[in-house]
């Protein structure tokens, strides 16, 4: 894992920040692509641990030209890429009749098209290294929904389908492609969660960004897992919900 180059999109905050920090602690070269720079670079690594080098490249992955520029810069700086974590994404929560075409497109263009374009650009850089790993962050909302989540659910379901399609196409190049579907991962005030929030999970707690970051490292160390989707939700999507008599 050392001396490898890792790109994390949307790495300035939330889950992406934890993913970037986890690879940095392993001594990797980590590139963060985000619309905003991280607030506190020093906090990505705990004191006393081996640290990699962090590079920030301002990028809006809903813009194809930004993506092209991002990978050109990675090629110039590092000469290749070993691991891509397609994490950047967002949702717009509106009922279908209130969701505009522009809003639909903005979610799809960022979450799904951005994931594809970043993966496509990564191919050449990974081939120069003899292979690599692409890890796409999907969601359990690809499998279950609440009202008003159409655009987000469609984008995340598309990411899972894109994952196994890319795995098939890129296998000859030694590039493994997998996805992770997080469940409830609290990126805000974990201490404010209620007991009934935690009890919805077989694991007895709501997830943390570190749970997803650990899975990313696991996938980047295992070259036999390919085309798979890992659901990491504390068992929430397996819990039967019914109204007893």
C-alpha positions as CSV (number, residue, x, y, z in Angstrom):
1,X,0.0,0.0,0.0
2,X,2.9,2.4,0.4
3,X,4.1,4.5,-2.5
4,X,0.7,4.3,-4.0
5,X,-1.3,7.2,-5.4
6,X,-5.0,7.4,-4.2
7,X,-7.6,9.8,-5.5
8,X,-10.7,10.4,-3.4
9,X,-13.4,12.6,-4.9
10,X,-15.5,14.6,-2.4
11,X,-12.7,14.1,0.1
12,X,-12.9,17.4,2.0
13,X,-15.7,16.4,4.4
14,X,-17.8,13.6,5.7
15,X,-17.1,10.0,4.6
16,X,-14.7,11.1,1.9
17,X,-12.6,12.9,4.5
18,X,-12.3,9.8,6.6
19,X,-11.4,7.7,3.5
20,X,-8.6,10.1,2.6
21,X,-7.4,10.2,6.1
22,X,-7.3,6.4,6.3
23,X,-5.1,6.1,3.2
24,X,-2.9,9.0,4.4
25,X,-2.2,7.2,7.7
26,X,-0.9,4.3,5.6
27,X,1.7,6.5,4.0
28,X,0.0,6.9,0.6
29,X,0.0,9.8,-1.8
30,X,-3.6,11.1,-1.5
31,X,-5.3,13.5,-3.9
32,X,-8.5,15.1,-2.8
33,X,-10.8,16.3,-5.6
34,X,-13.5,18.6,-4.3
35,X,-15.2,21.9,-4.9
36,X,-14.0,23.2,-1.6
37,X,-10.6,22.7,0.1
38,X,-10.5,20.8,3.4
39,X,-10.8,23.1,6.4
40,X,-7.9,21.5,8.4
41,X,-5.4,19.4,6.5
42,X,-3.5,18.6,9.7
43,X,-6.4,16.9,11.2
44,X,-6.4,14.2,8.5
45,X,-3.6,12.4,10.3
46,X,-3.3,11.7,14.0
47,X,0.0,12.7,15.5
48,X,2.6,9.9,15.8
49,X,1.4,7.9,12.8
50,X,3.2,7.5,9.5
51,X,1.8,10.1,7.1
52,X,1.5,10.3,3.4
53,X,1.3,13.4,1.4
54,X,-2.0,15.2,0.7
55,X,-2.7,17.2,-2.5
56,X,-5.9,19.1,-3.1
57,X,-7.1,19.8,-6.6
58,X,-10.3,21.9,-6.9
59,X,-12.7,20.0,-9.0
60,X,-16.4,19.9,-9.8
61,X,-17.1,16.4,-11.0
62,X,-20.3,17.4,-12.6
63,X,-18.2,19.3,-15.2
64,X,-16.4,17.0,-17.7
65,X,-13.6,19.6,-18.4
66,X,-12.8,19.7,-14.6
67,X,-12.4,16.0,-14.6
68,X,-10.1,16.0,-17.6
69,X,-8.0,18.7,-16.0
70,X,-7.9,16.7,-12.7
71,X,-6.5,13.6,-14.3
72,X,-4.0,15.6,-16.4
73,X,-2.7,17.1,-13.2
74,X,-2.5,13.7,-11.4
75,X,-0.5,12.4,-14.4
76,X,1.9,15.3,-14.2
77,X,2.4,15.1,-10.5
78,X,2.5,11.4,-9.9
79,X,2.8,9.7,-13.3
80,X,0.0,7.3,-12.6
81,X,-2.9,6.3,-10.3
82,X,-3.3,3.2,-8.2
83,X,-6.6,3.6,-6.3
84,X,-9.7,5.7,-7.2
85,X,-12.5,6.2,-4.7
86,X,-15.5,7.7,-6.4
87,X,-17.1,9.2,-3.3
88,X,-18.4,12.6,-4.4
89,X,-22.2,13.0,-4.6
90,X,-25.3,14.7,-3.3
91,X,-29.1,14.4,-3.3
92,X,-32.1,16.6,-3.8
93,X,-35.1,15.5,-1.8
94,X,-38.3,16.5,-3.6
95,X,-41.5,14.7,-4.6
96,X,-41.4,13.6,-8.3
97,X,-43.9,16.3,-9.4
98,X,-41.8,19.0,-7.8
99,X,-38.4,17.9,-9.1
100,X,-37.3,19.9,-12.1
101,X,-35.4,18.4,-15.1
102,X,-32.4,20.6,-14.1
103,X,-32.4,19.2,-10.6
104,X,-32.6,15.6,-11.8
105,X,-29.8,16.2,-14.2
106,X,-27.6,17.9,-11.5
107,X,-27.8,14.8,-9.3
108,X,-27.3,12.3,-12.1
109,X,-24.5,14.3,-13.7
110,X,-22.6,14.5,-10.4
111,X,-23.2,11.1,-8.8
112,X,-23.5,8.8,-11.9
113,X,-21.9,10.5,-14.8
114,X,-19.1,11.9,-12.6
115,X,-18.3,8.4,-11.4
116,X,-18.2,7.1,-15.0
117,X,-16.0,9.9,-16.3
118,X,-13.5,9.7,-13.4
119,X,-13.3,5.9,-13.9
120,X,-12.8,6.3,-17.6
121,X,-10.0,8.9,-17.1
122,X,-8.4,6.6,-14.5
123,X,-7.9,3.7,-16.9
124,X,-4.9,5.0,-18.7
125,X,-3.2,6.1,-15.5
126,X,-3.8,2.7,-13.9
127,X,-2.7,0.8,-16.9
128,X,0.6,2.5,-16.7
129,X,1.0,1.1,-13.2
130,X,0.0,-2.4,-14.3
131,X,-3.5,-2.3,-12.8
132,X,-5.4,-0.7,-10.0
133,X,-8.6,-0.4,-7.9
134,X,-11.7,1.6,-8.4
135,X,-14.1,1.8,-5.5
136,X,-17.5,3.4,-6.0
137,X,-19.5,4.7,-3.1
138,X,-23.2,3.8,-3.8
139,X,-25.9,3.6,-1.1
140,X,-28.5,1.3,0.4
141,X,-31.0,3.7,-1.2
142,X,-30.3,1.8,-4.4
143,X,-32.3,-1.0,-2.8
144,X,-34.8,0.8,-0.5
145,X,-36.4,4.2,-0.5
146,X,-38.2,7.0,1.2
147,X,-40.5,9.4,-0.6
148,X,-38.8,12.1,-2.7
149,X,-35.6,10.2,-3.3
150,X,-36.0,9.4,-7.0
151,X,-32.9,11.2,-8.4
152,X,-30.6,10.0,-5.6
153,X,-31.8,6.4,-5.7
154,X,-31.5,6.3,-9.5
155,X,-28.0,7.6,-9.4
156,X,-26.9,5.1,-6.7
157,X,-28.6,2.2,-8.4
158,X,-26.8,3.2,-11.6
159,X,-23.5,3.2,-9.8
160,X,-23.9,-0.4,-8.7
161,X,-24.8,-1.5,-12.3
162,X,-21.9,0.6,-13.6
163,X,-19.6,-1.1,-11.2
164,X,-20.1,-4.6,-12.5
165,X,-20.0,-3.4,-16.1
166,X,-16.7,-1.7,-15.5
167,X,-15.4,-4.8,-13.7
168,X,-16.1,-6.8,-16.9
169,X,-14.5,-4.3,-19.2
170,X,-11.4,-3.5,-17.2
171,X,-10.5,-7.0,-16.0
172,X,-8.0,-7.5,-18.9
173,X,-6.1,-4.5,-17.6
174,X,-5.8,-5.8,-14.0
175,X,-8.2,-3.1,-12.7
176,X,-10.6,-4.3,-10.0
177,X,-13.9,-2.4,-9.7
178,X,-16.2,-2.7,-6.6
179,X,-18.8,-0.6,-4.9
180,X,-19.8,0.0,-1.3
181,X,-23.4,0.8,-0.2
182,X,-23.3,2.6,3.1
183,X,-26.4,2.6,5.2
184,X,-27.0,5.2,7.9
185,X,-23.5,6.8,8.4
186,X,-23.6,9.7,10.8
187,X,-21.2,12.5,9.7
188,X,-22.5,15.1,12.1
189,X,-23.0,15.0,15.9
190,X,-22.8,11.3,16.7
191,X,-23.5,12.0,20.4
192,X,-26.9,13.5,19.6
193,X,-28.3,10.2,18.2
194,X,-31.0,8.5,20.2
195,X,-31.2,4.9,21.4
196,X,-34.0,4.1,19.0
197,X,-31.6,5.3,16.2
198,X,-29.0,2.8,17.2
199,X,-31.5,0.0,17.9
200,X,-32.6,-0.1,14.2
201,X,-29.4,-1.9,13.5
202,X,-28.4,-5.5,14.2
203,X,-25.0,-4.1,15.1
204,X,-26.6,-2.0,17.8
205,X,-25.3,1.3,16.6
206,X,-25.5,3.8,13.7
207,X,-22.5,3.7,11.4
208,X,-19.5,6.0,11.4
209,X,-17.4,7.3,8.4
210,X,-14.5,5.1,9.7
211,X,-16.7,2.0,8.9
212,X,-16.7,2.9,5.3
213,X,-13.0,4.0,5.2
214,X,-12.0,0.6,6.6
215,X,-13.9,-1.1,3.8
216,X,-12.2,0.9,1.2
217,X,-8.8,-0.1,2.5
218,X,-10.0,-3.8,2.6
219,X,-11.1,-3.6,-1.1
220,X,-7.8,-2.0,-2.1
221,X,-5.9,-4.9,-0.6
222,X,-7.8,-7.8,-2.1
223,X,-7.4,-8.5,-5.8
224,X,-9.9,-11.4,-5.8
225,X,-13.0,-9.3,-5.1
226,X,-14.2,-7.9,-8.3
227,X,-17.6,-6.6,-9.6
228,X,-19.0,-6.8,-6.1
229,X,-21.1,-4.5,-3.9
230,X,-20.5,-4.5,-0.2
231,X,-23.6,-3.4,1.9
232,X,-22.3,-1.8,5.1
233,X,-25.3,-0.8,7.1
234,X,-25.1,-2.6,10.5
235,X,-27.8,-5.0,9.2
236,X,-30.4,-2.3,8.9
237,X,-31.6,-3.4,5.4
238,X,-32.0,-7.0,6.7
239,X,-34.2,-6.1,9.7
240,X,-37.8,-7.1,9.4
241,X,-40.2,-4.3,10.3
242,X,-43.8,-5.1,11.1
243,X,-46.5,-4.1,13.5
244,X,-47.1,-6.8,16.1
245,X,-50.6,-7.5,17.4
